[in-house]
Amino acid sequence: MSKLSLSVQRVITGNSPKKKERKITRAGLIRKLDKMFSEIVRKGGECERCGKTDKTKLQCAHIYSRRHKNIRWDFKNALCLCAGCHMFFWHLEPARAVRWAMTIRDFDYLDKKVAESKPMKMEDLFAIEEELKSLS
């Protein structure tokens, strides 16, 4: 049978080739979670430091580095900042930025979570994905 006749047969019978279900990699899932998390944080709609509301310039900033997987997707560890505050305040004046963040976030909670750090299993990442889906 030619490719054309197979295509016609699929249209007539409704049989289409089965798509292979692709297994997501750990890195792929982490990228997906980062994107979902960032979108939710930026939905706040304004920079938490200066109040700017230009949604095209809002960014998700982390208090503790994203390398700490157990709080990487924790909203208590995230800030919605405009690009200016994120770069020129958060990254170039980190001491001032941390002192400011301590007035709006619970650092005792964050310190405790970082100290409890343990490797994340794939099922943990899938659970985080479900939680983020419910919030978007």
TAQUI-V242775 format. One record per backbone hydrogen bond with DSSP energy under -0.5 kcal/mol. CO is the residue of the C=O (numbers start at 1). NH is the residue of the N-H. If there is no record, write none. Layout:
BEGIN
co: (CO;CO)
nh: (NH;NH)
END
This chain:
BEGIN
co: (2;3;4;5;6;7;8;9;10;14;20;25;26;27;28;29;30;31;32;33;34;35;36;37;38;39;40;41;42;47;52;53;54;55;57;59;59;61;65;67;68;68;69;71;73;74;75;77;79;79;80;81;82;83;84;84;85;85;86;87;87;89;93;94;95;96;97;98;100;101;101;105;106;107;108;109;110;111;112;114;121;122;123;124;125;126;127;128;129;130;131;132;132)
nh: (6;7;8;9;10;11;12;13;14;16;22;29;30;31;32;33;34;35;36;37;38;39;40;41;42;43;43;44;45;51;47;55;57;58;83;61;81;79;68;69;71;72;73;74;75;77;78;63;61;81;48;59;86;87;88;89;89;90;91;91;92;93;97;98;99;100;101;102;103;104;105;107;110;111;112;113;114;115;116;117;125;126;127;128;129;130;131;132;133;134;135;135;136)
END
